[in-house]
Amino acid sequence: MALKIIEESGAEILETLIKKYLGDKESTLSKFLRENSKSEVAIEITPKKLFNYDYSKRMKDA
């Protein structure tokens, strides 16, 4: 796995995540996060390997 810290994108990505998970309403959490967004950084994670499994046969009767 490779990690990359992107300092200049932290606040922008935080805003995207707030809108996605908290919506447009102003909450205590969203207010706190926005007030402290200057110290945010983005962390990009790039996996070296991906694995998956098709469970459809096993879940057929569920």
N, CA, C and O of each residue as an XYZ file, in Angstrom:
248
protein
N       0.845     -1.163      0.000
C       0.000      0.000      0.000
C       0.898      1.236      0.000
O       1.906      1.288      0.704
N       0.521      2.207     -0.785
C       1.255      3.469     -0.836
C       0.377      4.578     -0.268
O      -0.823      4.634     -0.535
N       0.986      5.452      0.513
C       0.277      6.580      1.111
C       0.872      7.882      0.609
O       2.082      7.996      0.411
N       0.001      8.862      0.405
C       0.434     10.174     -0.046
C      -0.362     11.215      0.731
O      -1.591     11.156      0.769
N       0.330     12.166      1.350
C      -0.331     13.236      2.084
C      -0.416     14.456      1.171
O       0.592     14.925      0.642
N      -1.637     14.961      0.998
C      -1.877     16.107      0.128
C      -2.385     17.248      1.003
O      -3.575     17.328      1.308
N      -1.482     18.115      1.397
C      -1.823     19.166      2.353
C      -2.807     20.188      1.792
O      -3.676     20.663      2.524
N      -2.695     20.534      0.525
C      -3.519     21.604     -0.043
C      -4.965     21.190     -0.331
O      -5.793     22.055     -0.617
N      -5.291     19.910     -0.267
C      -6.644     19.448     -0.601
C      -7.487     19.076      0.608
O      -8.649     18.702      0.447
N      -6.946     19.167      1.797
C      -7.661     18.715      2.983
C      -8.998     19.392      3.206
O     -10.008     18.718      3.410
N      -9.019     20.721      3.170
C     -10.265     21.458      3.424
C     -11.313     21.192      2.348
O     -12.501     21.080      2.651
N     -10.883     21.091      1.107
C     -11.812     20.834      0.001
C     -12.447     19.449      0.132
O     -13.655     19.300     -0.051
N     -11.646     18.452      0.445
C     -12.177     17.093      0.591
C     -13.051     16.994      1.836
O     -14.060     16.289      1.830
N     -12.675     17.688      2.890
C     -13.505     17.718      4.089
C     -14.893     18.259      3.772
O     -15.894     17.705      4.227
N     -14.958     19.325      3.005
C     -16.249     19.910      2.634
C     -17.088     18.917      1.830
O     -18.297     18.813      2.037
N     -16.455     18.193      0.921
C     -17.152     17.171      0.136
C     -17.713     16.085      1.047
O     -18.851     15.653      0.866
N     -16.924     15.640      2.026
C     -17.372     14.599      2.953
C     -18.492     15.091      3.867
O     -19.418     14.341      4.174
N     -18.410     16.337      4.299
C     -19.480     16.902      5.130
C     -20.791     16.908      4.357
O     -21.827     16.510      4.889
N     -20.753     17.355      3.111
C     -21.974     17.391      2.303
C     -22.521     15.990      2.062
O     -23.733     15.780      2.085
N     -21.627     15.032      1.831
C     -22.057     13.661      1.543
C     -22.686     12.995      2.766
O     -23.742     12.372      2.656
N     -22.051     13.121      3.923
C     -22.494     12.370      5.092
C     -23.362     13.165      6.070
O     -24.132     12.570      6.824
N     -23.255     14.484      6.073
C     -24.050     15.278      7.000
C     -25.107     16.121      6.298
O     -25.999     16.670      6.945
N     -25.009     16.223      4.983
C     -25.992     16.987      4.225
C     -25.758     18.477      4.328
O     -24.692     18.922      4.752
N     -26.755     19.240      3.939
C     -26.647     20.698      3.913
C     -27.013     21.362      5.245
O     -26.773     22.555      5.430
N     -27.588     20.598      6.162
C     -27.983     21.204      7.427
C     -26.744     21.534      8.268
O     -25.752     20.806      8.251
N     -26.827     22.629      8.989
C     -25.733     23.057      9.858
C     -25.866     22.307     11.184
O     -26.885     22.421     11.865
N     -24.850     21.550     11.543
C     -24.869     20.808     12.799
C     -23.658     21.215     13.634
O     -22.755     21.899     13.153
N     -23.659     20.788     14.871
C     -22.530     21.071     15.749
C     -21.251     20.462     15.170
O     -20.192     21.090     15.183
N     -21.364     19.235     14.664
C     -20.202     18.560     14.088
C     -19.699     19.268     12.843
O     -18.499     19.513     12.722
N     -20.588     19.602     11.914
C     -20.149     20.256     10.676
C     -19.536     21.625     10.974
O     -18.563     22.028     10.336
N     -20.110     22.335     11.946
C     -19.567     23.640     12.333
C     -18.165     23.481     12.918
O     -17.257     24.236     12.569
N     -17.988     22.512     13.798
C     -16.678     22.251     14.396
C     -15.649     21.893     13.330
O     -14.532     22.410     13.342
N     -16.023     21.010     12.410
C     -15.091     20.583     11.364
C     -14.692     21.742     10.467
O     -13.517     21.892     10.131
N     -15.659     22.560     10.078
C     -15.362     23.710      9.217
C     -14.471     24.738      9.922
O     -13.578     25.317      9.304
N     -14.714     24.958     11.201
C     -13.905     25.924     11.950
C     -12.446     25.482     12.077
O     -11.553     26.318     12.216
N     -12.207     24.177     12.028
C     -10.864     23.642     12.186
C     -10.285     23.091     10.882
O      -9.314     22.335     10.913
N     -10.862     23.456      9.750
C     -10.460     22.868      8.465
C      -9.079     23.308      7.985
O      -8.503     22.672      7.102
N      -8.539     24.391      8.558
C      -7.220     24.860      8.124
C      -6.114     23.850      8.419
O      -5.084     23.844      7.747
N      -6.320     23.011      9.407
C      -5.307     22.024      9.775
C      -5.528     20.659      9.111
O      -4.771     19.721      9.357
N      -6.559     20.550      8.274
C      -6.871     19.279      7.621
C      -5.917     18.984      6.470
O      -5.471     19.889      5.764
N      -5.615     17.708      6.296
C      -4.849     17.236      5.136
C      -5.612     16.069      4.532
O      -6.411     15.421      5.207
N      -5.362     15.809      3.265
C      -5.955     14.641      2.603
C      -4.912     13.529      2.590
O      -3.722     13.787      2.409
N      -5.359     12.309      2.779
C      -4.469     11.150      2.704
C      -4.976     10.263      1.578
O      -6.098      9.758      1.625
N      -4.149     10.082      0.582
C      -4.490      9.232     -0.559
C      -3.871      7.860     -0.327
O      -2.663      7.745     -0.121
N      -4.700      6.824     -0.361
C      -4.249      5.448     -0.149
C      -4.384      4.688     -1.453
O      -5.473      4.596     -2.020
N      -3.274      4.143     -1.925
C      -3.271      3.369     -3.161
C      -2.897      1.924     -2.827
O      -1.750      1.651     -2.471
N      -3.849      0.998     -2.939
C      -3.535     -0.399     -2.628
C      -2.649     -1.017     -3.703
O      -2.721     -0.647     -4.875
N      -1.819     -1.955     -3.288
C      -0.982     -2.678     -4.260
C      -1.734     -3.855     -4.863
O      -1.514     -4.211     -6.021
N      -2.621     -4.457     -4.079
C      -3.419     -5.586     -4.561
C      -4.855     -5.419     -4.126
O      -5.125     -4.906     -3.040
N      -5.776     -5.846     -4.962
C      -7.196     -5.857     -4.632
C      -7.710     -7.281     -4.767
O      -7.335     -8.001     -5.693
N      -8.559     -7.676     -3.852
C      -9.150     -9.006     -3.897
C     -10.666     -8.874     -3.830
O     -11.192     -7.962     -3.192
N     -11.349     -9.774     -4.482
C     -12.794     -9.811     -4.372
C     -13.261    -11.245     -4.509
O     -12.514    -12.112     -4.963
N     -14.486    -11.487     -4.118
C     -15.066    -12.811     -4.215
C     -16.541    -12.648     -4.519
O     -17.213    -11.782     -3.959
N     -17.033    -13.482     -5.403
C     -18.445    -13.450     -5.772
C     -19.213    -14.377     -4.829
O     -19.082    -15.598     -4.911
N     -20.009    -13.798     -3.940
C     -20.768    -14.566     -2.965
C     -22.153    -14.953     -3.472
O     -22.936    -15.528     -2.716
N     -22.470    -14.662     -4.700
C     -23.835    -14.873     -5.188
C     -24.272    -16.336     -5.125
O     -25.433    -16.601     -4.812
N     -23.396    -17.290     -5.409
C     -23.791    -18.702     -5.329
C     -24.122    -19.090     -3.892
O     -25.110    -19.781     -3.644
N     -23.303    -18.649     -2.954
C     -23.498    -19.006     -1.560
C     -24.723    -18.297     -0.972
O     -25.349    -18.831     -0.056
N     -25.071    -17.139     -1.462
C     -26.184    -16.363     -0.926
C     -27.465    -16.581     -1.726
O     -28.464    -15.906     -1.477
N     -27.455    -17.491     -2.661
C     -28.576    -17.735     -3.562
C     -29.890    -17.984     -2.810
O     -30.940    -17.478     -3.205
N     -29.827    -18.752     -1.746
C     -31.045    -19.117     -0.993
C     -31.387    -18.126      0.121
O     -32.398    -18.294      0.803
N     -30.584    -17.131      0.306
C     -30.827    -16.194      1.414
C     -31.927    -15.215      1.102
O     -32.249    -14.364      1.931
